[in-house]
């Protein structure tokens, strides 16, 4: 650094020797002063007004000149009126056309010293103001049950396709009510259109809401229908619920009931009493207050028909005959045994159904018959006794 200072001094001395005394004094004064501008570089939009400030520096020290500054627009643009000012600043109006421009400043004194400063100004095209250019609703379609709520979201994009967050939303639509962007479905099922609008740009979007009726118990199936049972017998009832769309509906609380002719459990098992008749069985859903019923015909216990076998028999005076009984219902379907009473015109019969001709005469025919103790069903057969 010292070497550079010495070299500069020598060069200044040589220059002074070559110049006249007046020119040498001027050169020495010029070396003491420089001109600077604040700012010295700036980027602006077209038509912007930029205040500049000129500064005279003496040996690197900041010193505002008391002289008038001269400002020049080199490539375009202009300065406001009053281009000369004692306070050493001026206002430049940038051109409307984007590009790079320069201004220059100097003073009388600075000119005498040969000092001036140049500033570069870059005029950039003005960015267009962003606005809402497109709107959408999410979800674009939704299904809810009557009384349910759903939150919709509105999205907006600017003209560049980027997210736009300056929208002011207004919501509306049919079939329900609104609280900001929360939609609550009404009671009337149907398909309704909703919309959202940016109140500033007027951009809007639409979506659809389908309001569904809540499933409810619509029909009750009860099986079997109108069954017949005998006194003391049991039968299992089955129940099922269906909604308005004929789909199984399980949200039920069954309650069974019956007349005095029998009893029924919470699970639907009906047991007939000992009194024949026609009795009602009811099924009630306590959740919906819907009910259904059927009839139960209680018949006397026992068989509708009895049949003795064999129909005719021959028995020697020292022999015996094995009798049997078959039981049938009204459809002549076999039944289990029932309680019966035997009757005979002669002979004897034991608990196992063996008939013996005790006290009977050879050559004579005897009648045997049986009666169901519950139903009165009756059958008879004949035995011919012969002497062996």
C-alpha positions as CSV (number, residue, x, y, z in Angstrom):
1,X,0.0,0.0,0.0
2,X,2.9,2.4,0.9
3,X,4.6,1.5,-2.4
4,X,1.4,2.5,-4.3
5,X,1.2,5.9,-2.5
6,X,4.9,6.6,-3.3
7,X,4.3,5.7,-7.0
8,X,1.2,7.9,-7.1
9,X,3.1,10.8,-5.6
10,X,5.9,10.4,-8.1
11,X,3.4,10.3,-11.0
12,X,1.7,13.4,-9.7
13,X,5.0,15.2,-9.4
14,X,6.0,14.2,-13.0
15,X,2.6,15.4,-14.2
16,X,3.0,18.7,-12.4
17,X,6.3,19.2,-14.0
18,X,4.8,18.7,-17.4
19,X,1.7,21.0,-16.8
20,X,1.5,24.7,-16.2
21,X,1.4,25.9,-12.7
22,X,-2.4,26.5,-13.0
23,X,-3.1,23.1,-14.5
24,X,-1.0,21.4,-11.9
25,X,-3.0,23.1,-9.2
26,X,-6.2,22.0,-10.8
27,X,-5.1,18.4,-11.1
28,X,-4.0,18.3,-7.5
29,X,-7.5,19.6,-6.4
30,X,-9.2,17.1,-8.7
31,X,-7.4,14.3,-7.0
32,X,-9.0,15.3,-3.7
33,X,-12.6,15.2,-4.8
34,X,-15.0,12.5,-6.1
35,X,-18.8,12.5,-6.9
36,X,-21.2,9.8,-5.7
37,X,-24.9,9.2,-6.2
38,X,-27.3,7.5,-3.8
39,X,-28.6,5.1,-5.0
40,X,-26.0,4.2,-7.6
41,X,-28.1,1.2,-9.0
42,X,-31.8,0.5,-8.9
43,X,-34.5,-1.7,-10.4
44,X,-38.0,-0.1,-10.8
45,X,-41.3,-0.5,-12.5
46,X,-42.3,1.7,-15.5
47,X,-43.2,5.2,-14.6
48,X,-41.7,5.0,-11.1
49,X,-40.4,8.2,-9.5
50,X,-36.9,7.8,-7.9
51,X,-35.3,10.5,-5.7
52,X,-31.6,10.6,-6.2
53,X,-29.0,12.3,-4.0
54,X,-25.6,13.6,-5.2
55,X,-22.7,13.7,-2.8
56,X,-19.3,15.3,-3.1
57,X,-16.6,13.4,-1.3
58,X,-13.3,15.1,-0.2
59,X,-10.6,12.6,0.5
60,X,-13.2,10.0,1.1
61,X,-15.2,12.1,3.6
62,X,-18.9,12.8,2.9
63,X,-19.5,16.4,2.1
64,X,-22.6,17.9,0.4
65,X,-21.7,20.5,-2.1
66,X,-23.1,24.0,-1.8
67,X,-22.9,24.2,-5.6
68,X,-25.8,23.5,-8.0
69,X,-25.9,19.9,-9.4
70,X,-26.6,19.3,-13.0
71,X,-28.7,16.1,-13.7
72,X,-29.0,14.5,-17.1
73,X,-31.2,11.7,-18.5
74,X,-28.8,9.9,-20.8
75,X,-31.0,7.3,-22.5
76,X,-34.6,8.2,-21.7
77,X,-36.9,9.2,-18.9
78,X,-36.9,12.7,-17.4
79,X,-36.4,14.6,-14.3
80,X,-39.1,16.6,-12.6
81,X,-39.0,20.3,-12.9
82,X,-36.4,22.1,-10.8
83,X,-33.5,20.0,-12.0
84,X,-31.1,22.2,-10.1
85,X,-31.4,22.1,-6.3
86,X,-29.4,23.4,-3.4
87,X,-30.0,20.3,-1.4
88,X,-28.2,18.2,-4.0
89,X,-31.0,15.7,-4.9
90,X,-33.5,15.3,-7.7
91,X,-36.4,13.1,-8.8
92,X,-36.1,10.9,-11.9
93,X,-39.3,9.6,-13.7
94,X,-38.5,6.2,-15.2
95,X,-39.6,5.5,-18.8
96,X,-42.6,3.3,-19.5
97,X,-40.6,1.0,-21.7
98,X,-38.6,-1.7,-19.9
99,X,-34.9,-1.5,-20.4
100,X,-31.6,-0.2,-18.9
101,X,-31.2,3.5,-18.6
102,X,-28.5,5.9,-17.2
103,X,-28.4,9.3,-15.6
104,X,-25.4,11.5,-15.0
105,X,-24.8,14.2,-12.4
106,X,-22.2,16.9,-12.1
107,X,-21.7,20.4,-10.7
108,X,-20.0,23.6,-11.8
109,X,-17.2,22.9,-9.4
110,X,-17.2,19.2,-10.1
111,X,-17.2,20.0,-13.8
112,X,-14.2,22.3,-13.3
113,X,-12.6,19.4,-11.4
114,X,-13.6,17.0,-14.2
115,X,-15.8,15.0,-11.7
116,X,-19.1,13.4,-12.5
117,X,-21.1,10.3,-11.6
118,X,-23.3,7.9,-13.6
119,X,-26.2,5.8,-12.3
120,X,-27.8,2.7,-13.9
121,X,-31.5,2.3,-13.8
122,X,-33.2,-1.0,-14.8
123,X,-36.9,-0.7,-15.7
124,X,-38.7,-4.0,-15.4
125,X,-42.1,-4.8,-16.8
126,X,-44.8,-4.4,-14.1
127,X,-46.0,-7.7,-12.7
128,X,-49.8,-8.1,-13.4
129,X,-51.9,-8.0,-10.2
130,X,-52.9,-11.5,-9.2
131,X,-56.6,-12.3,-9.0
132,X,-58.9,-15.3,-8.6
133,X,-59.2,-16.9,-12.0
134,X,-60.7,-20.4,-11.2
135,X,-62.7,-21.9,-8.4
136,X,-63.5,-25.5,-7.4
137,X,-65.5,-27.3,-4.6
138,X,-64.3,-30.4,-2.8
139,X,-66.0,-32.8,-2.7
140,X,-67.8,-32.2,-6.0
141,X,-70.5,-34.7,-5.1
142,X,-71.5,-36.1,-1.7
143,X,-74.3,-38.2,-0.1
144,X,-75.7,-37.5,3.4
145,X,-78.6,-38.7,5.5
146,X,-81.3,-36.2,6.5
147,X,-80.0,-34.1,9.4
148,X,-76.3,-34.9,8.8
149,X,-73.7,-32.3,8.2
150,X,-70.8,-32.2,5.7
151,X,-67.9,-29.7,5.4
152,X,-67.1,-28.4,1.9
153,X,-63.8,-26.8,0.9
154,X,-63.5,-24.1,-1.7
155,X,-60.2,-23.8,-3.6
156,X,-59.1,-21.0,-5.9
157,X,-56.3,-20.5,-8.4
158,X,-54.8,-17.3,-9.9
159,X,-54.2,-16.5,-13.6
160,X,-50.8,-18.3,-13.3
161,X,-52.4,-21.5,-12.0
162,X,-51.0,-21.1,-8.5
163,X,-53.0,-21.3,-5.3
164,X,-54.9,-18.1,-4.6
165,X,-55.6,-17.3,-1.0
166,X,-57.3,-13.9,-1.2
167,X,-60.8,-15.1,-2.1
168,X,-63.8,-14.0,-0.1
169,X,-66.3,-17.0,-0.1
170,X,-70.1,-16.9,-0.2
171,X,-71.9,-20.3,0.1
172,X,-75.4,-21.3,-1.0
173,X,-77.6,-24.1,-2.2
174,X,-80.8,-26.0,-1.7
175,X,-82.0,-28.9,0.4
176,X,-80.4,-27.8,3.7
177,X,-78.9,-25.0,5.7
178,X,-75.4,-23.3,5.9
179,X,-73.1,-22.2,8.6
180,X,-70.0,-20.8,6.7
181,X,-68.9,-23.8,4.6
182,X,-70.8,-26.5,6.7
183,X,-73.9,-27.9,5.0
184,X,-76.6,-29.5,7.1
185,X,-79.1,-31.6,5.1
186,X,-82.8,-31.1,5.5
187,X,-85.5,-33.7,5.9
188,X,-86.6,-33.9,2.3
189,X,-84.7,-36.6,0.3
190,X,-83.4,-35.6,-3.1
191,X,-80.5,-34.4,-5.2
192,X,-79.6,-30.7,-4.6
193,X,-77.1,-28.3,-6.2
194,X,-74.8,-26.2,-4.0
195,X,-72.5,-23.4,-5.0
196,X,-69.6,-21.2,-3.8
197,X,-68.6,-17.7,-5.2
198,X,-65.7,-15.4,-4.7
199,X,-67.4,-12.1,-4.0
200,X,-64.5,-10.1,-5.4
201,X,-63.9,-11.7,-8.8
202,X,-67.3,-13.3,-9.2
203,X,-65.7,-16.7,-10.0
204,X,-68.0,-19.6,-8.9
205,X,-68.2,-23.4,-8.8
206,X,-71.0,-25.9,-8.3
207,X,-71.4,-29.3,-6.6
208,X,-74.2,-31.8,-5.9
209,X,-75.5,-33.1,-2.6
210,X,-77.8,-36.2,-2.4
211,X,-79.9,-36.2,0.7
212,X,-81.0,-39.7,1.7
213,X,-83.7,-40.7,4.1
214,X,-82.5,-42.7,7.1
215,X,-83.2,-46.4,7.0
216,X,-86.1,-47.3,9.2
217,X,-88.2,-50.3,10.0
218,X,-90.8,-50.6,7.3
219,X,-92.0,-54.2,7.4
220,X,-91.9,-57.1,9.9
221,X,-91.9,-60.8,8.7
222,X,-93.2,-63.3,11.2
223,X,-93.0,-67.1,10.6
224,X,-94.7,-69.5,10.7
225,X,-98.0,-67.9,9.9
226,X,-101.2,-69.3,11.5
227,X,-99.6,-72.5,12.8
228,X,-101.4,-75.4,14.6
229,X,-100.1,-77.0,17.7
230,X,-101.5,-79.5,20.3
231,X,-102.0,-78.7,23.9
232,X,-98.6,-78.6,25.6
233,X,-96.6,-78.6,22.5
234,X,-94.1,-75.9,21.6
235,X,-93.3,-74.0,18.3
236,X,-90.4,-71.6,17.5
237,X,-91.3,-68.3,15.9
238,X,-88.8,-66.4,13.7
239,X,-88.9,-62.6,13.2
240,X,-87.1,-60.3,10.7
241,X,-87.2,-56.6,10.0
242,X,-86.9,-54.8,6.6
243,X,-86.4,-51.1,5.8
244,X,-88.1,-49.0,3.2
245,X,-85.8,-50.4,0.5
246,X,-86.7,-54.0,1.4
247,X,-83.3,-54.6,2.8
248,X,-82.7,-56.4,6.1
249,X,-83.0,-54.0,9.1
250,X,-81.4,-55.1,12.3
251,X,-81.9,-52.1,14.6
252,X,-84.9,-53.6,16.3
253,X,-85.9,-54.5,19.9
254,X,-88.4,-57.3,19.7
255,X,-91.1,-57.8,22.3
256,X,-93.2,-61.0,22.1
257,X,-96.7,-61.4,23.5
258,X,-99.5,-64.0,23.5
259,X,-103.1,-64.6,24.7
260,X,-103.9,-66.8,27.6
261,X,-103.9,-69.9,25.4
262,X,-100.1,-70.2,25.7
263,X,-96.8,-68.6,26.8
264,X,-93.9,-67.2,24.7
265,X,-90.3,-66.5,25.6
266,X,-88.2,-63.4,24.7
267,X,-86.7,-65.6,22.0
268,X,-90.1,-66.4,20.4
269,X,-90.6,-70.0,21.7
270,X,-94.3,-70.5,22.1
271,X,-95.8,-73.2,24.3
272,X,-99.5,-74.0,24.0
273,X,-101.6,-74.4,27.1
274,X,-104.0,-77.2,27.9
275,X,-107.0,-75.5,26.5
276,X,-107.8,-75.9,22.8
277,X,-108.7,-72.8,20.9
278,X,-107.4,-70.0,18.6
279,X,-105.0,-67.6,20.2
280,X,-103.1,-64.5,19.0
281,X,-99.3,-64.1,19.1
282,X,-98.0,-60.6,18.8
283,X,-94.6,-59.1,17.9
284,X,-93.7,-55.5,18.8
285,X,-90.6,-53.4,18.0
286,X,-90.1,-51.0,20.9
287,X,-87.7,-48.8,18.8
288,X,-90.2,-48.0,16.1
289,X,-93.5,-48.9,17.8
290,X,-94.4,-51.1,14.8
291,X,-96.1,-54.4,15.4
292,X,-97.5,-57.5,13.7
293,X,-99.3,-60.7,14.8
294,X,-100.5,-64.1,13.8
295,X,-102.9,-66.8,15.1
296,X,-102.1,-70.1,16.7
297,X,-104.7,-72.8,16.7
298,X,-104.3,-75.1,19.8
299,X,-105.7,-78.5,19.3
300,X,-106.3,-81.2,21.9
301,X,-103.3,-83.4,22.5
302,X,-103.6,-86.9,21.0
303,X,-104.3,-88.3,17.6
304,X,-106.9,-87.4,15.1
305,X,-107.0,-91.1,14.0
306,X,-106.1,-94.3,15.7
307,X,-105.7,-97.7,14.0
308,X,-105.7,-101.1,15.7
309,X,-103.8,-104.0,14.1
310,X,-104.7,-106.6,13.1
311,X,-108.1,-105.7,11.8
312,X,-109.4,-109.3,12.3
313,X,-107.8,-112.2,14.2
314,X,-108.4,-115.8,15.1
315,X,-107.5,-117.1,18.6
316,X,-107.7,-120.6,20.1
317,X,-109.2,-121.0,23.5
318,X,-105.7,-121.6,24.9
319,X,-103.9,-118.9,22.8
320,X,-103.4,-115.2,22.6
321,X,-103.3,-112.3,20.1
322,X,-100.8,-109.4,20.0
323,X,-102.6,-106.1,19.4
324,X,-101.0,-102.8,18.3
325,X,-102.1,-99.2,17.8
326,X,-100.9,-96.6,15.2
327,X,-101.6,-92.9,15.7
328,X,-102.2,-90.3,12.9
329,X,-102.8,-86.5,12.6
330,X,-105.4,-84.7,10.5
331,X,-103.2,-85.2,7.4
332,X,-102.8,-88.9,8.2
333,X,-99.2,-88.4,9.1
334,X,-97.9,-90.8,11.8
335,X,-97.7,-89.4,15.3
336,X,-96.1,-90.6,18.5
337,X,-98.2,-92.5,20.9
338,X,-101.0,-91.0,22.8
339,X,-103.0,-91.9,25.9
340,X,-105.8,-94.3,25.1
341,X,-108.4,-96.5,26.8
342,X,-109.0,-100.1,25.7
343,X,-112.5,-101.7,25.8
344,X,-113.4,-105.3,25.1
345,X,-116.6,-107.4,24.9
346,X,-114.8,-110.4,26.3
347,X,-111.4,-111.7,27.2
348,X,-108.6,-109.8,28.8
349,X,-105.8,-107.4,27.6
350,X,-102.6,-106.6,29.4
351,X,-100.4,-103.5,29.4
352,X,-98.4,-104.8,26.5
353,X,-101.4,-105.3,24.2
354,X,-101.8,-109.1,24.5
355,X,-105.4,-110.2,24.4
356,X,-106.3,-113.6,25.8
357,X,-109.7,-115.3,25.5
358,X,-110.3,-115.5,29.2
359,X,-113.9,-116.4,29.9
360,X,-114.7,-116.5,26.2
361,X,-116.6,-119.3,24.4
362,X,-115.3,-121.2,21.3
363,X,-117.2,-120.4,18.1
364,X,-118.0,-116.9,19.2
365,X,-116.6,-113.5,17.9
366,X,-115.6,-110.7,20.3
367,X,-115.1,-107.0,19.7
368,X,-112.1,-105.0,20.9
369,X,-111.9,-101.2,20.5
370,X,-109.7,-98.3,21.7
371,X,-110.4,-94.5,22.2
372,X,-107.8,-91.7,22.4
373,X,-108.3,-90.1,25.8
374,X,-107.7,-86.5,24.4
375,X,-109.4,-86.4,21.0
376,X,-111.9,-89.3,21.3
377,X,-110.5,-90.8,18.1
378,X,-111.7,-94.5,18.0
379,X,-111.0,-97.7,16.2
380,X,-112.1,-101.4,16.7
381,X,-111.3,-104.9,15.6
382,X,-112.8,-108.5,15.9
383,X,-111.4,-111.7,17.3
384,X,-112.9,-115.1,16.6
385,X,-112.3,-117.7,19.3
386,X,-112.1,-121.3,18.4
387,X,-111.5,-124.6,20.2
388,X,-108.2,-126.3,19.5
